[in-house]
Amino acid sequence: MASRSRGAWSQAVKDFQHGLRFIFVKQRLLSLLMVIASIFSFGATGFVYLLPMIGGQILHVGSVGLGWLWSSLSIGILAATIGLLFIREQEVCRRMLIIAAASAIGGGAALVLLRHWPLPLAAALIAVIGGSSGLITPLVAASLQERTPKNLLARVFSVFNTGSMAFAMLGMTVLGWASDSYGPSVSLISIGSAQLAAAALTAVLLPLCYRLARESASRSSSATSRRASA
């Protein structure tokens, strides 16, 4: 039993290493997405975790108002998901442009939320934040699926989700501590700043994205030519 357990653990470590090698060596475009998604997860997950405190201490709403805020967040995510149905198929660098715009809009909405807005306006801002989150996750997942062979999908998604969840846990811990120590306004500023940082980093990495995309297309074309000649 012990040897079987060690064998399963060893295989799991090897699979994880294969996923790391594929993302950071063979498909470096995916490493860009992983970094951006992880930074975004830091703020987005922290916002969901702290929404009751934001609603109570910044927006000064009761339990019914908090229910409306939760509903607004879900409506924003749903609207973004439906909107993706009408977006034509995009290559990964164009998706990064959409991710940058969504991160910037979501981060800006989080910072604007610092004021004590009436409930309808606060709900609209939270719907915008939900919409930005709803756009980014499907775009990243689609890019992963398109650029990963079927036999590596589970390994690549495991690595990707590990990184994203690590940053999400870090966000919940750090932002929760900041809220307890300095107040929810500081946490909300940190959430907005993290999303704006994800947008800025995406914009900075776009030239690298286009270069890596050209290199990847060139390698694929060369491989196809070799197979055809063989």
C-alpha positions, -999 to +999 in steps of 0.1 A: +000+000+000+028+024+009+047+017-023+015+023-043+009+056-025+045+067-033+041+057-069+009+077-072+026+107-056+056+104-079+033+102-110+014+133-098+047+152-094+058+142-129+025+152-144+028+186-126+063+190-139+051+182-175+025+209-171+051+235-159+074+226-188+047+230-213+035+264-200+069+280-193+091+264-220+070+251-249+041+276-249+053+307-232+022+326-244+003+306-217+028+317-191+018+353-198-018+344-194-010+326-161+007+357-146-021+380-157-049+357-144-031+352-111-027+389-104-064+395-114-075+366-091-057+383-062-081+413-064-112+396-079-114+369-052-107+394-025-136+415-037-160+386-035-147+376+000-150+412+013-183+422-003-203+419+029-179+442+047-178+466+018-216+467+017-219+472+054-191+496+062-186+516+029-221+515+012-240+512+045-266+487+033-285+462+053-291+425+046-316+432+019-293+457+002-264+432+005-287+407-013-291+432-041-254+437-043-247+399-046-274+397-073-258+426-092-224+408-091-240+376-105-259+396-131-227+412-143-210+378-146-240+364-165-242+394-189-204+391-197-208+353-203-237+360-227-218+388-244-189+363-252-214+344-274-214+374-298-176+380-298-160+365-329-132+340-324-101+359-314-064+348-313-047+349-280-031+384-282-064+400-291-079+383-261-052+398-240-064+432-252-099+424-241-085+412-207-066+444-203-098+465-210-119+443-186-093+446-159-090+483-162-128+488-162-132+465-132-104+481-113-117+516-120-152+506-108-138+492-076-120+525-069-151+546-077-171+524-053-151+540-024-178+567-022-211+562-004-232+557-035-270+552-035-279+515-037-289+515-075-256+531-085-236+509-062-253+478-076-245+490-112-208+494-103-207+460-087-223+446-119-195+461-139-170+445-116-188+411-120-188+416-157-150+421-158-145+389-139-170+371-161-151+380-192-116+371-181-120+335-169-137+322-201-111+340-224-082+325-205-098+290-204-105+291-242-068+301-249-056+272-227-078+247-245-068+259-280-031+258-274-028+226-254-028+190-267-056+169-254-032+146-236-018+175-216-050+194-208-054+180-173-018+187-164-018+223-178-051+232-162-038+218-129-007+240-130-028+270-141-054+265-114-027+260-088-012+294-096-045+312-098-058+297-065-026+305-047-030+341-056-067+340-047-059+326-013-032+352-009-057+379-018-083+367+007-056+366+034-038+398+027-070+419+019-088+404+049-059+414+072-058+449+056-095+453+061-093+443+098-062+464+104-068+495+084-105+494+073-123+482+042-115+513+022-078+502+021-088+468+010-110+482-018-082+505-029-059+474-030-085+454-050-088+482-076-051+487-078-045+450-083-069+449-112-054+481-127-020+465-123-032+434-142-044+457-170-011+476-171+009+444-171-012+430-200-006+461-220+031+460-214+033+423-223+013+427-256+044+432-278+060+401-263+027+382-269+027+391-306+064+381-309+058+347-292+027+342-314+047+347-346+074+323-334+048+297-325+031+301-359+065+298-376+073+266-357+039+251-365+043+259-402+078+244-403+066+212-386+037+210-411+061+214-440+084+186-427+055+162-423+043+170-458+077+164-473+081+132-454 
